[in-house]
Amino acid sequence: MDLGLGGKVALVTGGSKGIGKAVARGLAREGAKVAICARSRAPLEQAAEEIAREMGSEVFPISGDLTRPEDAQRVVDATVQHFGRLDVLVNNAGSAPGGEILNLTEEQWQQALQLKFMGHVRCSKAAIPHMLKQGGGRIVNIIGNDGIKPVGFEITPSAANAADIALTLALADQYGRHNILVNAINPGPVETERWDQIVRGIAKMQGISAEEAQRKAIRSIPLGRICTPEEVADVAVFVASERASFMNGALITLDGGQRKALLE
Ligand SMILES: NC(=O)c1ccc[n+]([C@@H]2O[C@H](COP(=O)([O-])OP(=O)(O)OC[C@H]3O[C@@H](n4cnc5c(N)ncnc54)[C@H](OP(=O)(O)O)[C@@H]3O)[C@@H](O)[C@H]2O)c1
């Protein structure tokens, strides 16, 4: 199946590692020109070189911190300046501290919403005018299943993810008529550096070893394993593609049917 991504321009936030890197690689494999952004320059440039070498395509690294409004605008503008347009925005960069309501500080709540929610808001706000001018585009939000399967010890990601879901649905409703299709992918556990940190956090909170926390996570997923970044990327690339031409406001759960209650 030709996904129709050849020559399209995509920006993947948090594209230096984990899910974002796999999505950037997947888009490049389909012939898209890809910009990736992250804070640390060295891994970002390394990822861009690696994907470009593997796929024989151009990958443009732009460093920026999406907790800063001016950086989000600069990253989007630099992509358009470099490639001349922006067809696909993948809002992927995000993290929120785990923890329960009685232990979380005001600052940790602010931190959770700053990147995972406001980072998506800022990049969407910066990208939409370019997409409107071009006559359309795609926004793919990588969110997480906490927004639809919230749990007490992951209450900040749960709240930030729920806000991202509302953002997805509202933008899909408002901009669908302008041919800007907005969709969300909600993974459960995915094997990345971030997942390793989450497992250590859960282990600490529950007073168990990281190995036991990992076993519990695996047991909570009927498929009996954790998702890979490439499995998220495959879905994201399809959603970003011309083949997903009637998909708008979709919330795609990608968690192997995870039963969160088994994590408690
Ligand atoms: N892994 C999971 O189990 C899982 C499950 C559900 C949802 N998700 C979501 O999927 C997305 C990707 O997760 P991941 O596991 O792939 O994370 P990861 O391996 O930790 O990678 C995160 C990426 O985002 C960048 N980043 C972090 N803070 C940033 C900031 N302030 N501004 C710009 N870039 C920033 C990182 O680079 P720098 O650190 O250099 O900035 C890196 O490129 C996140 O939104 C996460 O919440 C993950």
The ligand as an ORCA input file, in Angstrom:
! r2SCAN-3c Opt
* xyz 0 1
  N       7.059      4.863     27.077
  C       5.827      4.636     27.499
  O       5.546      3.640     28.195
  C       4.714      5.574     27.110
  C       3.390      5.146     27.342
  C       2.340      5.995     26.977
  C       2.613      7.239     26.443
  N       3.910      7.628     26.240
  C       4.124      8.966     25.679
  O       4.857      8.859     24.483
  C       5.680     10.017     24.327
  C       7.121      9.585     24.078
  O       7.550      8.803     25.187
  P       8.916      7.983     25.176
  O       8.738      6.868     26.128
  O       9.353      7.719     23.781
  O       9.890      9.055     25.859
  P      11.511      9.123     25.880
  O      12.111      7.838     25.424
  O      11.831      9.641     27.236
  O      11.813     10.257     24.802
  C      11.316     11.541     25.042
  C      11.716     12.456     23.909
  O      11.162     13.764     24.163
  C      12.222     14.723     24.271
  N      11.843     15.736     25.267
  C      11.688     15.552     26.600
  N      11.390     16.729     27.174
  C      11.330     17.663     26.177
  C      11.081     19.059     26.156
  N      10.819     19.764     27.273
  N      11.105     19.699     24.953
  C      11.387     19.019     23.814
  N      11.634     17.688     23.789
  C      11.614     17.029     24.961
  C      13.439     13.873     24.672
  O      14.682     14.482     24.372
  P      15.411     15.504     25.427
  O      15.349     14.837     26.777
  O      16.787     15.678     24.896
  O      14.623     16.760     25.368
  C      13.210     12.645     23.787
  O      13.542     12.924     22.454
  C       5.500     10.850     25.605
  O       4.553     11.844     25.377
  C       4.982      9.827     26.607
  O       4.208     10.420     27.621
  C       4.950      6.830     26.556
*
